[in-house]
């Protein structure tokens, strides 16, 4: 086997790797026309009474309802806003606990603390999503909800999670920010729990720079989310409010952001068909490599195919493998590098580790008569072990068969020398 590129050998690949973005790579004439249409209308605020029937945000909500088969949808200005509105809609607040996976974007934990509830960390399994058994183990009398994160395009084990939640009376909020269009046993993620949340940030499957969506089949949950996303209650000027008034925020989506997102759902099936098929073929090829480990769900229906993750023996090997693959022309990274500050891994959520609020105190943890909820690297050791041994490569719909061959060749080469 030829010498590794990191040691002076010839790299497997010298051409640039594909973009890590998906939806934004497909922005073109249709999106330009939609944005220009909004500018021509000079109607950039959703709730202007004149022309309400032509609202871009309303049309985007209709697209999501039709796509997911949900009864209600609410467009908001970010995925984080969608999570906060979902928690408020679910009645989560001071005195409650919300169980979240220890591997997710920091916004999941922030949303819980912002509404005055205490985040409770649960382990992930090799799918990179919430471990249903540890979810059950973390339930206390204060548990109000669980946020299930479909991480890295992998749908969580929803049947098992829904069973645990139903047994203990927990609300299930799905965070599908990284898995828009994903499925679990034929059902679209985001439509399985009581509330589903999506992000339209640039790195997501559908991209508007920023933006979010909340879906539900409950009119009460939807109305509570609507009121919290807009404390002025604009939407209730055009429909009957059936819930008591309470203070809200301003998480409204602009007409320009909505216009940029419109129509992208129609493109998504073709995009995801390519990513799924690429991932399936790649996983089949890599099964022949005995020195790496692949989770059983990778390359299956639960996998959108937006990244490749594999496991090696330990943290040091993962770091060296990622560096060597990058030198071979396949940009790679160790999922949890203890030297880095990646905000997807719980130990790097500084505010949570310190139980610190924006005012220098310890809200909401100080609400408990006896605060026994502590956070440390030992809180979720299984998660840290898995992520420290994991190596990730970004994929998208533009990956070719030649790119897949380069990945396989680079992994085989690096495994021969380092594993």
C-alpha positions in Angstrom: 0.0 0.0 0.0 1.3 3.4 -0.9 2.6 5.8 1.7 0.0 8.1 3.4 -0.3 11.6 2.1 0.2 12.9 5.6 3.6 11.3 5.6 4.6 12.6 2.1 2.8 10.1 -0.2 0.5 10.9 -3.1 -3.1 11.7 -1.9 -6.0 9.7 -3.2 -7.7 12.8 -4.4 -6.5 16.3 -5.4 -9.8 17.8 -6.7 -12.0 19.8 -4.2 -14.5 17.9 -2.1 -18.2 18.6 -2.5 -20.0 21.4 -0.6 -21.4 20.5 2.8 -24.6 22.4 1.8 -27.6 20.9 0.1 -30.7 23.1 -0.4 -28.7 26.3 -0.9 -26.8 24.6 -3.7 -30.0 24.4 -5.7 -31.0 28.0 -5.3 -31.6 29.5 -8.8 -34.0 31.2 -11.1 -37.1 30.0 -9.3 -36.0 31.4 -6.0 -34.9 34.7 -7.6 -38.3 35.1 -9.2 -40.1 34.4 -5.9 -38.0 37.0 -4.0 -38.4 39.6 -6.7 -42.1 39.0 -6.6 -42.2 39.9 -3.0 -40.2 43.1 -3.7 -42.5 44.0 -6.5 -45.5 43.6 -4.2 -43.7 45.7 -1.6 -45.3 43.5 1.0 -42.5 42.2 3.2 -44.4 41.9 6.5 -46.6 38.8 6.8 -49.6 40.3 8.6 -50.4 43.4 6.5 -54.2 43.2 6.1 -53.9 44.1 2.4 -53.0 41.1 0.4 -53.1 38.7 3.3 -54.3 35.9 1.0 -51.0 36.2 -0.9 -48.8 35.8 2.1 -45.6 33.9 1.3 -45.3 32.7 4.9 -48.9 31.3 4.8 -48.1 29.6 1.5 -45.0 28.0 3.1 -47.1 26.7 6.0 -49.5 25.1 3.6 -46.6 23.4 1.8 -45.4 21.9 5.0 -48.9 20.8 6.1 -49.4 19.1 2.8 -46.0 17.5 2.7 -46.2 16.1 6.3 -49.9 15.5 6.5 -50.1 17.7 9.6 -53.2 19.7 10.4 -51.4 22.9 11.6 -48.1 24.6 10.8 -46.4 27.8 12.0 -43.5 29.5 10.2 -41.0 31.1 12.6 -37.6 32.9 12.2 -35.4 30.0 13.2 -35.3 26.4 14.3 -34.5 27.5 17.8 -37.6 29.7 17.9 -39.6 26.7 16.8 -38.3 24.7 19.7 -39.0 27.4 22.2 -42.6 27.8 20.8 -43.1 24.1 21.0 -42.0 23.9 24.6 -44.3 26.8 25.6 -47.1 25.2 23.6 -46.6 22.0 25.5 -46.9 23.8 28.8 -43.2 23.4 29.7 -41.9 25.9 32.2 -40.4 26.5 35.7 -40.3 23.4 37.8 -40.3 21.0 34.9 -37.5 18.9 33.4 -37.1 18.1 29.7 -35.0 15.2 28.6 -32.7 15.8 25.6 -29.9 13.8 23.9 -26.4 14.6 24.9 -25.5 15.0 21.2 -27.4 17.7 19.5 -26.9 21.4 18.6 -26.6 23.6 21.7 -29.9 25.3 20.8 -31.9 22.3 22.1 -30.5 22.8 25.6 -30.8 26.6 25.3 -34.5 26.4 24.4 -35.3 24.3 27.5 -33.4 26.7 29.8 -35.0 29.7 28.2 -38.5 28.6 29.1 -37.4 28.0 32.7 -37.1 24.2 32.6 -34.1 22.1 33.5 -32.4 20.1 30.7 -31.8 16.5 31.5 -29.1 14.8 29.4 -29.7 11.3 28.1 -27.3 9.0 26.3 -27.3 8.3 22.5 -26.7 4.9 20.9 -24.7 4.0 17.8 -27.4 5.6 15.6 -26.2 9.0 17.1 -29.8 9.5 18.3 -31.5 9.2 21.7 -31.2 5.8 23.4 -34.8 4.9 24.4 -33.6 2.8 27.4 -31.7 5.8 28.9 -34.6 8.0 28.2 -36.7 5.8 30.4 -34.0 5.8 33.1 -33.8 9.6 33.2 -37.5 10.2 33.9 -38.4 11.8 37.2 -41.7 13.2 38.7 -40.7 16.6 37.2 -40.3 15.3 33.7 -42.7 17.1 31.3 -41.4 16.4 27.8 -38.7 14.9 25.7 -37.0 16.5 22.7 -36.1 13.8 20.2 -33.4 14.9 17.8 -33.0 13.2 14.5 -29.3 13.8 14.3 -27.1 13.9 11.2 -30.0 12.8 9.0 -30.7 9.7 11.1 -34.2 9.2 12.4 -34.5 8.2 16.1 -36.1 5.0 17.3 -39.6 6.6 17.4 -41.7 3.5 18.2 -39.7 2.8 21.4 -39.5 6.5 22.3 -43.2 7.0 21.8 -44.0 4.0 24.0 -41.8 5.3 26.8 -43.3 8.7 26.6 -46.9 7.4 26.5 -46.2 5.2 29.6 -44.9 8.2 31.6 -47.2 10.9 30.2 -44.4 12.9 28.4 -45.0 15.3 25.5 -42.8 14.4 22.5 -41.2 17.2 20.6 -39.3 16.2 17.5 -36.3 18.3 16.5 -36.0 17.4 12.8 -33.7 20.3 12.0 -31.0 18.0 10.6 -33.5 15.5 9.0 -36.0 17.4 7.0 -37.6 14.8 4.7 -36.4 11.9 6.8 -38.6 8.9 7.5 -39.1 6.3 10.3 -40.9 3.1 9.1 -42.6 5.0 6.4 -43.7 8.0 8.5 -42.1 11.4 8.0 -40.1 12.7 11.0 -41.7 15.7 12.6 -45.1 14.3 12.2 -44.9 11.4 14.7 -44.7 13.2 18.1 -47.1 15.8 19.4 -45.0 18.7 17.8 -42.4 18.7 15.1 -39.8 21.4 14.6 -37.7 22.2 11.5 -34.9 24.6 10.6 -34.3 26.5 7.4 -30.8 27.6 8.2 -28.3 27.3 5.3 -26.7 24.0 6.3 -30.1 22.3 6.3 -31.9 20.4 3.5 -34.2 23.4 2.8 -32.4 26.7 3.3 -33.4 30.3 3.6 -30.3 31.4 5.6 -32.5 31.4 8.7 -36.0 30.3 9.4 -38.0 27.5 11.0 -41.3 25.6 11.0 -43.5 24.0 13.7 -46.1 21.4 12.9 -48.8 19.7 15.0 -52.2 18.1 14.8 -53.5 19.9 17.9 -55.3 23.2 17.5 -54.6 24.1 21.1 -50.9 23.5 20.8 -50.8 25.4 17.6 -52.6 28.4 19.0 -50.3 28.5 22.0 -47.3 28.4 19.7 -48.9 31.1 17.5 -49.4 33.4 20.4 -45.9 32.9 21.8 -44.3 33.5 18.4 -46.0 36.8 18.2 -46.9 38.6 21.4 -48.9 41.2 19.4 -51.3 38.4 18.3 -51.5 39.6 14.7 -52.8 36.2 13.5 -55.7 36.3 15.9 -57.0 39.4 14.1 -57.9 37.1 11.3 -59.1 34.0 13.2 -60.7 33.2 16.6 -58.4 32.8 19.5 -59.6 29.9 21.7 -56.9 30.1 24.4 -56.3 32.6 27.2 -53.9 35.5 26.4 -50.3 35.4 27.7 -47.1 37.3 26.8 -45.2 36.3 23.8 -42.1 37.1 21.7 -41.5 38.2 18.1 -40.4 35.1 16.2 -42.2 36.0 13.0 -40.8 34.9 9.6 -40.5 37.6 7.0 -42.1 37.3 3.6 -38.6 37.3 1.9 -37.4 34.3 3.9 -40.6 32.5 3.2 -40.4 33.2 -0.5 -36.9 31.9 -0.6 -38.1 28.6 1.0 -41.2 28.2 -1.1 -40.9 25.4 -3.7 -37.9 23.8 -2.1 -40.0 21.0 -0.6 -40.9 20.0 -4.2 -37.2 19.6 -4.9 -36.4 17.7 -1.8 -37.5 14.2 -2.8 -35.1 14.2 -5.8 -32.3 15.5 -3.6 -32.8 13.0 -0.9 -33.2 10.1 -3.3 -29.7 10.8 -4.5 -28.2 11.1 -1.0 -30.0 8.0 0.2 -28.8 5.9 -2.7 -25.3 7.2 -2.5 -25.1 6.4 1.2 -26.6 2.9 0.7 -23.9 2.1 -1.9 -21.2 3.6 0.2 -22.2 1.6 3.3 -22.3 -1.6 1.2 -18.8 -1.0 0.0 -17.4 -0.2 3.4 -18.8 -3.3 5.0 -15.9 -5.1 3.5 -13.5 -3.0 5.5 -13.0 -4.9 8.8 -11.1 -2.2 10.6 -14.0 0.2 10.9 -17.4 -0.1 12.5 -20.7 1.0 11.0 -24.0 1.4 13.0 -26.8 -1.0 11.8 -29.0 1.9 10.9 -26.5 3.5 8.5 -27.6 3.2 4.9 -31.1 2.1 5.9 -34.5 3.8 5.5 -33.7 5.8 8.7 -30.7 7.4 7.1 -31.0 10.5 4.8 -27.4 10.0 3.7 -26.2 13.5 4.4 -23.0 12.3 6.1 -20.8 9.2 6.6 -19.9 8.3 10.2 -17.9 5.3 11.2 -16.3 4.2 14.4 -12.7 3.1 15.2 -11.1 1.6 18.4 -10.4 4.8 20.4 -10.2 8.6 20.5 -6.5 8.8 19.5 -7.1 6.6 16.4 -10.1 8.6 15.4 -8.1 11.8 15.5 -5.3 10.3 13.5 -7.7 8.8 10.9 -9.5 12.1 10.4 -6.2 13.9 9.9 -5.0 11.3 7.5 -8.2 11.2 5.5 -8.2 15.0 5.1 -4.6 14.8 3.8 -5.8 12.2 1.3 -8.3 14.8 -0.1 -11.4 13.7 1.8 -12.2 16.3 4.4 -13.0 14.5 7.7 -13.3 15.3 11.4 -13.5 13.5 14.7 -17.0 14.0 15.9 -15.9 14.7 19.5 -12.4 16.1 19.7 -11.7 16.9 23.4 -9.4 19.8 22.1 -12.2 21.5 20.2 -15.3 23.3 21.3 -17.9 21.8 19.0 -21.4 23.0 20.2 -23.0 19.7 19.2 -21.5 17.9 22.2 -22.9 18.5 25.7 -19.5 19.0 27.5 -19.0 22.1 25.4 -22.2 23.8 26.4 -20.5 26.1 28.9 -23.7 27.6 30.3 -25.1 24.2 31.1 -21.9 22.8 32.7 -21.9 25.9 35.0 -25.7 26.1 35.4 -25.5 29.8 34.6 -28.2 32.2 33.4 -27.7 35.5 31.5 -27.9 37.5 34.7 -25.1 35.8 36.6 -27.4 33.5 38.6 -28.5 29.9 38.3 -32.0 30.1 36.9 -33.8 27.7 36.4 -31.8 25.2 38.5 -32.1 27.3 41.6 -35.9 26.9 41.6 -35.6 23.4 43.0 -35.7 23.2 46.8 -32.7 20.9 46.6 -30.7 21.3 43.4 -29.2 17.9 42.7 -28.9 18.1 38.9 -25.2 18.4 38.1 -23.4 18.2 34.7 -19.9 16.9 34.0 -18.1 14.9 31.4 -19.2 11.8 33.3 -22.9 12.6 32.9 -23.1 10.7 29.6 -20.0 8.5 29.2 -21.5 6.3 26.5 -22.1 9.3 24.3 -18.6 10.7 24.8 -17.1 7.3 24.1 -19.1 6.9 20.9 -18.4 10.4 19.6 -14.7 10.4 20.4 -14.3 7.2 18.3 -16.4 8.5 15.5 -15.1 10.0 12.2 -17.4 12.0 10.0 -17.3 13.0 6.3 -19.9 15.4 4.8 -22.0 14.1 1.9 -24.6 15.8 -0.3 -26.7 15.1 -3.4 -23.8 16.2 -5.7 -21.6 13.3 -4.7 -20.7 11.1 -7.7 -19.8 7.5 -8.0 -16.2 8.6 -8.4 -16.4 10.5 -5.1 -17.7 7.3 -3.4 -14.8 5.4 -4.9 -12.3 8.0 -3.5 -13.9 7.7 -0.1 -13.5 3.9 -0.1 -9.9 4.1 -1.4 -8.9 6.7 1.1 -10.5 4.8 4.0 -8.8 1.5 2.9 -5.5 3.2 2.6 -5.7 4.9 6.0 -7.0 1.8 7.7 -4.1 -0.2 6.3 -1.6 2.1 7.8 -3.3 3.3 11.0 -5.8 0.7 12.2 
